[in-house]
Amino acid sequence: MYDYLITGAGAAGLSLAYHLNQAGLSDKRILLIDRAPKAGNDRTWCFWEDRPGPFETLVFRAWDCIGVYSPDFCARLDIRPYRYKMIRAVDFYRFMDDWLAEQPNIARAWAEVVSVETIGEHAVVRTKSGEVYRGAWAFNSIPLIKVTPQPAYHHLLQHFLGWVIRTTQPAFEPEVATLMDFRVEQSGDTRFVYVLPFDAHTALVEYTVFSPALLTRDEYAHPLAGYVNRQLGIADFEVQHEEFGVIPMTDAPFPSRSGARVYHIGTAGGDTKPSTGYTFRRIQRRTQRIAWSLRQSGAPPDDRQPTSARHALLDSALLNVLSRGRLPGWRVFADLFARNPPQRVLRFLDEDTTLPEDLLIMSSVNLPAFLAATADVLHSRLSRVNRRRARQDV
């Protein structure tokens, strides 16, 4: 019998284990369960902060200046006091392996989880190989429940192919991170490249698409190589590492709980920002809140995210604009950065803005398109409420 079961040892599960002990819960028995050890650099996490974060020592590179480029707006923007930061998964996993080895209250089990559920007063985890684990609480980051696309919500994917490339001649400005370069063929979607230089010779260059469906590998690789050749002016380069990823961009509700004793975290719990796909910092905020709530009250917080209804509505409106093709995606983001201080845009994307700041943000984009999107979202929500009431009355 454990106090806390954590299923999935990615960013969310490992972060929660770390924050539980940081919150003073090192007397609790914790079991961390995952299919197999993680050792490779299977992904990178990027985010911005205006102060040192909980994993500051793991930041591989950080930039004070970002580039945003579109057909009619090109700028390098000083974002201080924010810094755009990058953590490599390989460094995160290595740090957590070493840290976990020193925590006598945290055990690890390697098994494929098939179910996490509330049974009576306990959380119960079952694995494919037949093990059964019980705990007072379970925190699951494995997508065990498939989120089926629903017509009442918006469903896009952010998918990308990235290369870490090395050049023989200096080719990059190490002090500038290209956040979005929309100067690529859009093909009816939202497509951009970002460039994170490690030094003058090395950078992560990633081709990103917002669309309902994935592409073939060549449909990522060809424009990515073309961007490196034409936009960056690099003819000769070596690909040192490749990464591919898919992130959900949806306002559909993710199940935050399974019964009274199971909480879902990470992407499986809806911690991915619907309109941008950023996840790592939201995971830190939520897992810290869970840890401190357990410390103070003995139970996790009731709400899934401290997201306001206002910001949730704005997320849905942006997804509606993109899904319905009301505006090109590049137009929306170019307007945001062209007509606002970058710090305000970053606060807005972090859901840290006040209502007056949100009004300034909304006044900087195409208002008719966003008003139409907002009306569509509100009508859809009202229809869902009415259908739910009708079912209850039957």
Secondary structure, DSSP 4 states (H G I P E B T S, - for coil): -EEEEEE--SHHHHHHHHHHHHTT-TTS-EEEEESS---S---EEEEEESS--TTGGGEEEEESEEEEE-SS-EEEEE-TT-EEEEEEHHHHHHHHHHHHTT-TTEEEEE--EEEEEEETTEEEEEETTS-EEEEEEEEE-S--S-----TTS-EEEEEEEEEEEEESS----TTEEEEEE--S--TTSEEEEEEEESSSSEEEEEEEEEESS---HHHHHHHHHHIIIIIS---SEEEEEEEEEEEEEE-SPPP-BSSSSEEE-GGGGT-S-TTT---HHHHHHHHHHHHHHHHHHSS--SSS----HHHHHHHHHHHHHHHHTSS-HHHHHHHHHHSS-HHHHHHHHTT---HHHHHHHHHTS-HHHHHHHHHHHHHHHHHHHHHHHHHHH-
